Amino acid sequence: MYDLLVVGAGPYGLSIASHAAAAGLSLRVLGRPMASWRDHMPAGMFLKSEPWASNLSDPEGRWRLETYCAGRGVTARHGEPIPVGMFASYGLWFARNAVPHVDERTVVRVRACAGGFEALIDDGEVLRARTVALAVGVTPFVEVPPVLRDLGPEQVSHSSHHGDLFRFRDRHVTVIGGGQAALETAALLAEQGTRVRVLARAGRLNWNDVPPARDRPWWRAARAPHSGLGCGWRNWFYAERPGLFRRLPEPTRTRIAATALGPAGAWWVRDRVEPVVELMLGHEVTSAYASGIGLRVETVDLDGTPTCLETDHIIAATGFRGRRDRLGLLADELRAGVAALPDGSPAIGRDFESSVPGLFMAGLVTASSFGPAMRFVQGAGFTADTLVRGVRRRLRAEPGGARVPAPASRLPRGSDEELGARS
């Protein structure tokens, strides 16, 4: 029986695995590394976060994005976005160098068993572990407006469902949403010749400013410090103090998690959208249904005036909601035992442990407990360090006093000279 089973091999899962291995835990990591970044984001997309805020986390801080880029003759500069494809490749490099072997099979069910948990793999094998860390990313939590849920996948899709937009090249697409996913998707569609419309409830689009220089006079930095979530003391608090965020009253935490860092487009995508994409702002979809060979979409504006539109396909760039009831990977009785907050997200303890002893969670589902940073790669470092300490604490608390290994002095890895061959 393993000490820890890590389910998911994205930025959070890989970071947790790196810290757990360095802590001397026996572990198994399951999942296709960086699958969401490789399969669910079209070519041509860029990271919105700064390169220095997009590192996966290993205890020594050795396997950083800037190191990966430098090894390929690229300088990761502040204010210059990194292609999503390069970030995905960085994650694979991190997995090879900072993490024990990743088992790329898929976990189809996690359930409780004597002494811990068991995971059913897609090929029928069952693995057992004393503790489990769910780091399943965002894909289980896609949010599609209720008014669109009765339409089929040929008519409506979520923005995260597309690794390639080519099939829309000669069609008309309506993108619903006003955030980065909606605006960058619309830009990519327009650039490949798709006729595209952006429809958003807000009366105007919000655009992030060009970030100030990283090195600034102290008095400017003191007024609005940089953070992995943007400039300003509020963003700095969310990014740098998630442990303190958790001490806020629960209603305050859930409100901030739902509203902070709201929909906005990156400054570098603005000129790719406004001149070429039809924008219908201040409109909300009231119904959508098949009409001939396409879709008819009925909307109402801020004044209550109805409008009827035609389109071939709707892409809902409407985000994600980390609700407990969407954790379909958990067996029904196990999921029912996970306490939930009023917003539907799992209630998470100080060490990222759920109300089920030994069941830990990471990423989006923890945002209502630890803050907006958990929606971004920025939160992976704090999560990995804190969660692994929590796993060790849980193992020590086991009946019979289970052995807790001492932290390893170094992760087994190749020398610097070997990096080129392993990358």
N, C-alpha and C positions, 0 to 999 in steps of 0.2 A: 504494500500500500504506500503510495507516494505521500509526502508531506503536503504537497500543493499541486493542484491541477489548474493550469491557466487556460481558460477557454477564450480564444481570440488572439490573433497575432498582428494586430494593428499597432499604432504607436503606444497605446496604453499596455496592451498585453505583452509586447516585446520589452517595454521598460520594466514592467513588474517582473518578468522572467529574468532579466539581467540582474536586478537587485536580489531576487530570491536565490539565484545561483551563487552570487557573491556571499550571501548569508549562510551558505552551506546546506540549504534545503534540498531534499530530493524532490524533483518536480518533473512534470510533463507539460509541454506547451503544444496545444492543438489549434490548428487553423492555418489557412493559406496566408502567408505573410503579406501584409499591406493590400489585402484583397480589395477593400473598398476603393483605395486610391488607384489601384491598377485596373479595376473592372467597372467602376461606377462613375468615372470622371472622364469626360471627353478630352482627346488631345487638344492642346492649345489653352487649357486652363492653367491658372497660376495660383500659388498660395497667396492668400490675403495677408497672412501674418508675416512679420519681419523674419528674415533668415535666422537671426540670433534668438528668436523666440519660437523656433520650430525644431528644436533638438529633441530627439528621443533621449531617454535618461539611462545612463549606466553609472554605478557608484563612483567611478573615478573620473567621470566627465571626459572620457577619452574619445568616444565615438560620436563626434559632433557633426552637424551638417556642414559647417564651414571646412572641417577637415576632409570630408568626403568631396566637397566641391573642389577644394584646392588640389586634391589628388587627380582631378580631371581637368585641371587647367582653368577652372572657373573660380572667380572671386565672389563670395557671397557678401554682397554689399547692402548696407542699410538703405532702405528706400527703393531697392530694385527687386521686384518680385521674382520668386523662384518658380520655374515650371513645375506643375504637379507631377509630371513624369519623372523629373529629376528627384523630387522628394520621395516618390515611390521607390526609385532605385536606391536612394539613400537608406530607406527603411530596410531593403533587402540586404544591403551591405552591413547595416547595424545588426541584423539578425544573424548573419554569418560570423560576425566577429565578437559580438557582445552577449550572445544568448546561446544556451545549449541547443542541441538539435531540435528543430521545430517539426512536429508531426503534422503534415498537411491534411490529414483526414478531418472529416467534419463530425463534430459532436451533434447528435440529434436529440438527446435527452439527458438531463441531469436529475438524479433522484437521490433521496437519502438512503443510507444503508447503515448497518451496524458499524460503528466506529468512524463514520464520516459520510462520504458520498460516492456514488458510482456514476460514470458517464458512459452512455451507450454511443458507440461510434457507428458511422454509416455502413461499415462493413460487418457489423454485428459484434465486434469485440467490446468487452466491458472493461473499463479501467476504474480503479478505486483510489481514493485519496482522502486524507484526513480533513483537508480544507480545499475549497474551490474559489478561484477568482474569476468572475465573469467580466470579460473585457470585450464585449461583443460589438463595440462601435455604435453606429447610428442606424444602420440599415434595417434593424428590426422595428424601428420607431418612426417610420415615415408617416407624415401627417398629410392627408388629403382632405380637403373640405368635404363635409357630409353631402353637399349638393352634387358632388361629382362621383361619389363612391359607387353608384349603381351602373356607371358606364364601364365598358370593357377596356382592356389594355390597348387595343388598337385605337381607342378614342381618347383615353386619358392615361397619362403616366406621370410618375414623380421625377423630378430632376435628377435624383440619385439613381434612377434606373438606366441611365444612358452612359455607356462607355464610348459610344459612337453616335453622332447625330446625322450621319450621312443619309439615312433613310428618309429624312425630312427635306432633302435638298430641293425638290421641285414642288413642295407643298406649302400650305399656309398653316402656321403654328401660332397659337395664342399661349403665351407664357404668363402664368398667374403668380404674382409676388412682386415685391419691391426691394428685395435684398440682393446680396452679391450673387447667389446662385441663379436667381432669375435674370439679373442683368448680364452676367457673363455668359449664361446660356443663350440669351437673346443675341448678344454680340457675335458669338460663334455661329449661330444659325444665319444671321444676316450676312456674315462674311463668306458663307458657303453658297449663298444665293437663295436661301429660304426667305419667303415673305413672312415676316414675324411681327407680332403685336405683343406688347407688355400691358397687362391689365392689373392694376393694383388698387386696393381700397384707399390708401393714403392719397391725400390731395396733391402731394408733391414727393419727388424722390429725394432721399438723403444721400449725399456723397461725402465720403471721408476726405479730409484735406491731405495734401501732400505732407508727409511727416517732416517735422523739423530735423535738423542735423543731429546726429547722435551725440557729437561733442559740441556742447553749447556753453556759453557763460553760465557760471554757477547760479546766478540769480534767475535766469530763465529756466534752468533745469529744476530749481527749487519751486518755481511757480507751477510748472506742469511737467513732472518727471516722466521719463519714458517708462513703459512697462510692456510686457508681452501682449497686452490687450489694448494698447494705445496710450496716448499721453493723458496726464492728469492724475491727481491723487486718488480719485475714486477708482479709476482703472488700475492704478498701482496697488491699491488695497485688494481688489479682486484677484489680481495676478499673483501678488507676493504674500498674501496673508490668508489663504483659504482656511487655515486652522482657526484663526480669529473670526472669520466669516461664519463658521459653524456655530459660534457662540451667540450670534444674533438671534432674536426671537424668531420662532418658526414662521409666523406670517410675514415678517420682513424678509427672511431668506427666500421664501417661495415667490414673493412679489418681485424681488430683484432678479431672481433666476429667470422669471418670465418676461421681464421688461428691459433689463440692462443690455446694452450693446444691441439695440434693435436693428431692424432692416436698414442697410446702407450699402452703397456700392463703393468699391475702391476707386480712388482718384484716377487710376490708370485705365479704367474701363469706360469712363464717362464719354470721351470723344468717340468711342466705338459704338455707343448706344444712341445718344441724343440726336445726332444728325441723320441716322439711317433707320431707326426702329420706330414704328408707330407706338405712341404712348397714350394709353387711356387711364388716366389717374382719377382717383375719387370714384371708382366704380367697383361694385361688389356683385359677384355672380349670384343670381337667384335661382336659375335652373339651366340645365344643359341637356340636350337630347339629340338623337340621331335625326338627320334631315337630309334625305337624298343620299349623296355619297359623302357627306360631311357632317358637321355638327352645327346646331343652332344654339347660341349662348345668349341667355337673357340676363341683363344686368340692371342695376339701379344705381344712380349717382347720389352724391351727397345731398342733393335737393329732393330726392325721391323720384326723379324722372327716369322712366324705364327706357332701355335701349335693347335692340335685338341685333346680334352679330352672327356672322358665318365664319367658320374655320374648319380646317381638316383635322386638327389634333390639338389637344390641350396638354401642356406640360405644367404640372403643379409644382412650382418651386416654393413650397409652403412649409418647409422646415421639418422638424422632428419633435416628438414628445416622448420623453423617457418614462413611460408609464409602466407600473408593475404588471398590469394585465397584458402587456405586449412582450413579456419575457416568456415566449412560448417554448423556449428551450428547457425551461424548468417543468418537471412533472407537476401535475395539477395540485397534489397535496403539498408539495414543497413550495410552489408559488403561493398557495393560500396561506402558508405560514409566514410569509414575508410581510411585515407591517408596512403600511403605506401612509404617506403624508396626504393632506387634504387635496393636493393637486394631482394625486395619483402616482407620484413617483415613490420608489422604495424609501423607507426611513433608514438612514445610514448612520452608524455609530462613528465614534471618533477615529477609528482605525479602518474605515470603509467596510466594516462588517455590518451585514444586515441583521434583522432581528432573529434570523436563524443562525445559531452559533456555528461558525466555521464557513459560512457562505459570504464571501466578500464580493463587492461590485466596484466597477471603475468606469469612468467616462461620463457620458451624457446623463445617465440615470442618477448620478450623484450631484448634479448641479444645484438642486434645491437644498442640498445639505452643505456643500462646500463652495458654491458660487459659480459665476459664469466661466471661470477659467477651465472648468471641467468640460466645457463644450469645445475646447481647443487643445491642440498639442501642448500648449503652454502648461496645462495642468498635469502632464504625465509624470514629471519629476517628483512633485509633491506627493502624488498618488502612490507611485511605486515605492518610495521610501517609507511612507506612513503605513501603507497596506502590508508590506512585508514585515514591518515591526509588529503589526497587529496579528499576522499569521503566527509569528513566533510566540507572541503572548497567548494566543489561543492554544497552540500546541502544548505550552507549559501548563495550561489549565485543564488539559485532558485528564479524565479519571485514570488513575494509575501512574500519572506523571510521565507522559511520553517524552522520550529523549528529544531534546532540541539541539541540533548541531551548532557548533561554534561557527561564526562567520569565516569564510575562506579568506586567505590572505590575498589571493589574486584569482580572477577568473581564468580558466585554461584558455589560452589563445595563442595565436602565432605571433611572431616577431614583426616589427614594423617593416622589415624587408620583405615579409611575406604578403603584405597587404595587397600589392598589385596583383599577385597571383590569385588571391582569394576574392578579389572584388569583381 
